[in-house]
């Protein structure tokens, strides 16, 4: 991505293109500076636009970070749906969703980290809430199928299964990104991490 842009380049952006460029720039800044060092001005510089452009589209830092987080939930949902496509058997479907969850974290680490970090986000934002609910619904539906739950509220044991599954898969993704699995996996790389994940998911669905 260009870090500097001419006036003609800046003027050539369409509304949607500029929004996408700013979101992409935001992820680069997050990767280098984290949430605490994140600024609209640096995002504008990375996108090659005027320093006022991010505020015009997103309002403030919280607005831009919230948009990245909403995109994160949307991407997570997409990865889970792709992973479980065509799988009808409930346990296999749940394991596939777990794989999709971890794959999302591996391919979009900054989105993953920000999406579940409430700091500096507008957690009441309708788009963020809707995207989060849609992602959660993927996991909840899978748990309902595995536990043979109906359409009503989950019972205590069913909720326990949901929280256990979510905690394990989410925790695995965090440990993987932090490099904390390198030791236990003896530096086996992605292949070893994938094999270990399959074992973890198999235990979760071994009921």
Secondary structure, DSSP 8 states (H G I E B T S, - for coil): --SS--HHHHHT--HHHHHHHHHHHHHHHHHHHTTTT--HHHHHHHHTS-TTHHHHHHSSHHHHHHHHHHHHHHHHHHHHHHHHTT--SHHHHHHHHHHHHHHHHHH-HHHHHHHT--TTS-TT-HHHHHHHHHHHHHHHHHHHHHHT--SS---HHHHHHHHHHHHHHHHHHHHHHTTTHHHHTTT-HHHHHHHHHHHHHHHHT--
